[in-house]
Amino acid sequence: MELFAHPFSSYCQKAIIAFYEHALPFRFRLLSPEDPATLAEQRALWPLAKMPVLRNDGRVLVEASIIIEYLDQVSGSPQRLLPVDPALELEVRMLDRIFDNYVMTPMQKIVADRLRSDDAIRDPHGVEEARALLRQSYAWLDARIGERVGARVGGLEWISGEFSLADCAAAPSLFYADWVEPIDARHASLRAYRARLLARPSVARVVDEARYFRPYFPGGAPDRD
C-alpha cells in the first residue's frame, strides 16, 4: 500500500494512526515541494490534490475516514476501528464527523489565516468565529466525556469505549487545536482525554515523526507536547 501524505498534516496523521493500530506496512510517499514528481503523481490520482491519498491493488481512495474504513476491511486484525455493533458504529461515525467538522476545520481556518502574507486579506472576523466554534466544541466534548467516560466505574479511556475511528480523528484535531485555541482548564475531562490520546503508542509515534516540522507551524508551535 502507498500513502501519499505529509507527517505534519492533521488528516494524514489521522490515517497513519490507523496503519499503526493495525500494524500494517505501507510505503510513505512524502508530499513535498522538493519532490515535484510525487506531487504530480498524487495530482494525477486525485486532481483536487488533497491529502492523504491511498493506492493499493489498483484502487485509489481519498479522505482519511474512508481510508481508515478500508484498512479495517483488509487488515485481518481482530481490532476494529469501526465497531461491528450498528448502534455503536453510528455513534463512532457521528463523533468522527464532529471532530473533523467542528474541531479540525476551525483549527485549520486559524492556521490558514496565519499563512496569509498580506494583512489586507486576513480574516479576523472569520478567525474569531473559528475560535468561538472551537470553544463551543470543547465545552460539548468535555461534557460528553465527563458523562460517558468519567462517570463509569474505573472509567473508559476512549470516547466510545474501544479505541476507534473517532479517536483517530480526535487525536490530531485536539493536538493542533489546543495549540491555536488552548483548551480551558475548566474542561478537565477533555484535557485528560487529549493527554491519554497523546500517550497512546500509535499517536505518540505520529507526533514524534512530525517533530522535525514544528518550526514551520504558522505562528510558532508551543514548547510542549
ZAFI-767733 format. One record per residue (C-alpha): x, y, z; residue number from 1. Coordinates in steps of 0.2 Angstrom, whole numbers, plus 5000, padded with zeros to 4 digits. Layout:
DORO  east  north    up    i
DORO     X      Y     Z  NUM
...
% end
This chain:
DORO  east  north    up    i
DORO  5000   5000  5000    1
DORO  5006   5018  4996    2
DORO  5000   5033  5006    3
DORO  5003   5050  4998    4
DORO  5004   5061  5014    5
DORO  5014   5073  5024    6
DORO  5018   5068  5043    7
DORO  5014   5085  5049    8
DORO  4996   5086  5041    9
DORO  4982   5083  5054   10
DORO  4972   5072  5041   11
DORO  4987   5062  5036   12
DORO  4991   5059  5055   13
DORO  4973   5053  5057   14
DORO  4975   5039  5043   15
DORO  4993   5035  5049   16
DORO  4987   5031  5067   17
DORO  4975   5018  5059   18
DORO  4990   5010  5050   19
DORO  5000   5009  5066   20
DORO  4985   5002  5076   21
DORO  4983   4988  5063   22
DORO  5002   4986  5062   23
DORO  5000   4987  5043   24
DORO  5016   4990  5032   25
DORO  5014   5004  5019   26
DORO  5025   5015  5008   27
DORO  5025   5033  5013   28
DORO  5025   5044  4998   29
DORO  5031   5061  5005   30
DORO  5022   5076  4998   31
DORO  5034   5090  4997   32
DORO  5038   5105  4986   33
DORO  5056   5097  4985   34
DORO  5048   5082  4976   35
DORO  5038   5088  4961   36
DORO  5037   5071  4953   37
DORO  5027   5064  4968   38
DORO  5016   5079  4969   39
DORO  5012   5077  4951   40
DORO  5008   5058  4953   41
DORO  4997   5062  4968   42
DORO  4988   5075  4957   43
DORO  4985   5063  4943   44
DORO  4977   5051  4956   45
DORO  4967   5065  4964   46
DORO  4965   5081  4954   47
DORO  4959   5090  4970   48
DORO  4977   5087  4977   49
DORO  4971   5085  4995   50
DORO  4979   5073  5006   51
DORO  4980   5059  5011   52
DORO  4978   5048  4996   53
DORO  4979   5029  4997   54
DORO  4984   5017  4982   55
DORO  4983   4999  4983   56
DORO  4980   4985  4971   57
DORO  4974   4997  4958   58
DORO  4962   5006  4969   59
DORO  4963   5024  4974   60
DORO  4955   5030  4990   61
DORO  4954   5048  4997   62
DORO  4948   5055  5013   63
DORO  4955   5049  5029   64
DORO  4939   5042  5036   65
DORO  4937   5031  5021   66
DORO  4955   5025  5021   67
DORO  4953   5020  5039   68
DORO  4937   5010  5035   69
DORO  4946   5002  5021   70
DORO  4961   4997  5032   71
DORO  4948   4989  5044   72
DORO  4942   4978  5030   73
DORO  4959   4972  5024   74
DORO  4970   4972  5039   75
DORO  4965   4954  5045   76
DORO  4967   4961  5063   77
DORO  4954   4957  5077   78
DORO  4955   4975  5081   79
DORO  4941   4985  5073   80
DORO  4941   5004  5072   81
DORO  4923   5004  5066   82
DORO  4913   4994  5078   83
DORO  4903   4979  5072   84
DORO  4888   4984  5083   85
DORO  4877   4995  5071   86
DORO  4872   5007  5085   87
DORO  4890   5010  5091   88
DORO  4896   5011  5074   89
DORO  4884   5025  5071   90
DORO  4890   5034  5086   91
DORO  4908   5032  5081   92
DORO  4904   5039  5064   93
DORO  4895   5054  5071   94
DORO  4910   5058  5083   95
DORO  4922   5056  5068   96
DORO  4912   5070  5059   97
DORO  4911   5081  5074   98
DORO  4930   5081  5077   99
DORO  4933   5084  5058  100
DORO  4920   5097  5056  101
DORO  4919   5106  5072  102
DORO  4937   5104  5079  103
DORO  4949   5101  5064  104
DORO  4940   5113  5052  105
DORO  4940   5128  5063  106
DORO  4958   5124  5069  107
DORO  4963   5124  5050  108
DORO  4954   5141  5047  109
DORO  4965   5149  5061  110
DORO  4981   5141  5054  111
DORO  4977   5146  5036  112
DORO  4974   5164  5041  113
DORO  4991   5165  5049  114
DORO  4998   5159  5032  115
DORO  4992   5174  5023  116
DORO  5006   5186  5020  117
DORO  4996   5201  5016  118
DORO  4987   5209  5032  119
DORO  4974   5216  5020  120
DORO  4967   5199  5015  121
DORO  4967   5192  5033  122
DORO  4950   5187  5040  123
DORO  4950   5192  5059  124
DORO  4931   5190  5059  125
DORO  4932   5173  5052  126
DORO  4946   5168  5064  127
DORO  4936   5174  5079  128
DORO  4921   5164  5073  129
DORO  4933   5149  5072  130
DORO  4939   5151  5089  131
DORO  4921   5153  5096  132
DORO  4917   5137  5087  133
DORO  4931   5128  5095  134
DORO  4926   5134  5112  135
DORO  4909   5128  5109  136
DORO  4915   5111  5103  137
DORO  4927   5110  5118  138
DORO  4913   5113  5130  139
DORO  4901   5100  5122  140
DORO  4915   5087  5121  141
DORO  4920   5090  5139  142
DORO  4903   5087  5145  143
DORO  4901   5071  5135  144
DORO  4917   5064  5140  145
DORO  4913   5068  5158  146
DORO  4896   5060  5157  147
DORO  4901   5045  5147  148
DORO  4919   5042  5152  149
DORO  4922   5049  5169  150
DORO  4906   5043  5177  151
DORO  4910   5025  5173  152
DORO  4917   5015  5187  153
DORO  4936   5013  5183  154
DORO  4932   5025  5168  155
DORO  4934   5022  5149  156
DORO  4949   5028  5141  157
DORO  4942   5032  5124  158
DORO  4927   5042  5118  159
DORO  4916   5027  5113  160
DORO  4923   5013  5123  161
DORO  4936   5004  5112  162
DORO  4949   5014  5103  163
DORO  4940   5018  5086  164
DORO  4939   5029  5071  165
DORO  4933   5043  5082  166
DORO  4949   5043  5092  167
DORO  4959   5043  5076  168
DORO  4950   5059  5072  169
DORO  4951   5066  5089  170
DORO  4970   5064  5091  171
DORO  4977   5076  5078  172
DORO  4962   5088  5079  173
DORO  4964   5091  5098  174
DORO  4983   5090  5097  175
DORO  4983   5105  5085  176
DORO  4968   5114  5091  177
DORO  4975   5116  5108  178
DORO  4990   5125  5100  179
DORO  4979   5138  5092  180
DORO  4965   5140  5105  181
DORO  4970   5132  5121  182
DORO  4958   5121  5130  183
DORO  4952   5130  5145  184
DORO  4957   5122  5162  185
DORO  4939   5121  5166  186
DORO  4937   5107  5153  187
DORO  4947   5094  5164  188
DORO  4939   5079  5156  189
DORO  4943   5085  5138  190
DORO  4961   5089  5143  191
DORO  4963   5072  5151  192
DORO  4957   5064  5136  193
DORO  4969   5073  5125  194
DORO  4983   5068  5136  195
DORO  4978   5050  5135  196
DORO  4977   5051  5116  197
DORO  4995   5058  5115  198
DORO  5001   5044  5127  199
DORO  4994   5030  5115  200
DORO  5009   5022  5106  201
DORO  5001   5024  5088  202
DORO  4998   5043  5092  203
DORO  5014   5046  5101  204
DORO  5023   5039  5085  205
DORO  5015   5051  5073  206
DORO  5018   5065  5084  207
DORO  5036   5061  5086  208
DORO  5038   5058  5067  209
DORO  5032   5075  5064  210
DORO  5043   5085  5077  211
DORO  5056   5090  5063  212
DORO  5042   5101  5055  213
DORO  5037   5110  5071  214
DORO  5047   5126  5067  215
DORO  5036   5128  5051  216
DORO  5020   5129  5061  217
DORO  5012   5146  5057  218
DORO  5013   5157  5072  219
DORO  5025   5145  5081  220
DORO  5022   5129  5090  221
DORO  5021   5129  5109  222
DORO  5035   5122  5118  223
DORO  5026   5107  5125  224
DORO  5018   5090  5119  225
% end
